[in-house]
Amino acid sequence: MALDFLAGCAGGVAGVLVGHPFDTVKVRLQVQSVEKPQYRSTMHCFQSIIKQESVLGLYKGLSSPLMGLTFINALVFGVQGNTLRALGCDTPLNQFLAGAAAGAIQCVVCCPMELAKTRLQLQDTGPARAYKGSLDCLAQIYRREGLRGINRGMLSTLLRETPSFGVYFLTYDVLTHALDCEPGAPLLVPKLLLAGGTSGITSWLSTYPMDVVKSRLQADGLRGAPRYRGIVDCARQSYQAEGWRVFTRGLTSTLLRAFPVNAATFATVTVVLTYARGPEATPAAPTLAHPSSL
């Protein structure tokens, strides 16, 4: 159990390092003004950030997901494993339920972490920046708004994470069985990478519109007066202003990010477990890096 947790943490760190630039692009595309859009596309956003802020601009807010990673992995692995054992048998439905339970519980850490990440990704560069880091960001929000401010976007995070983790573990379980990923099978690592990457893409597609709403709620009020009264109001105003396509903002960068992030996570977990247990080791499914998330 402890070794699986350690391997999952290492894999999660690798996933965050690979995927964070894509997450920064995703967030900026999701929350930019429709009247005066700053970026024309995913590639233009990448190029603009590098040109104006250097490569380091793509890693704004990195400390927040890295800081929360240990707690998220502990919660996800612990809840998912214990829930699956409590349900009594390893079936596709139980994989979904166990994953959903893990996704719901880890929101306690995920929501404040993503709030700080989003605020740091959107703040201006230079000495006049509002926040010095993740802890400073959360401390300032707490002083101004209390616990309610720290947990801004909690319901939308819950509505995103619960089904997406269920879909992730269900897809991973189905694919590993379909690909015959048994210990000692040929090309075990490539098969696991394929299963993990595909599962990451599927889970994002299942709840992406809620991720857009979550990002907008957590960024609301950062540049001007607050606009949204809640999830429904945010979705309504966004749809009225920009149509249904608003709920696909940043999807390209997210999907581009999903596969390599999960691939990096699986590869790292495989290496850690192989060195620790020997070549017969089979890695457990790592968590999604949402940022949430992979």
Secondary structure, DSSP 8 states (H G I E B T S, - for coil): -HHHHHHHHHHHHHHHHHHHHHHHHHHHHHHS-SSS-S-SSHHHHHHHHHHHH-GGGGGTTTHHHHHHHHHHHHHHHHHHHHHHHHH-S--HHHHHHHHHHHHHHTHHHHHHHHHHHHHHHHS--STT-S-SSHHHHHHHHHHHHHHHHHTTTHHHHHHHHHHHHHHHHHHHHHHHHHTT--TT-TTHHHHHHHHHHHHHHHHHHHHHHHHHHHHHHHHTTTTSS---SSHHHHHHHHHHHH-GGGGGTTHHHHHHHHHHHHHHHHHHHHHHHHHHH-TT---------B--B-
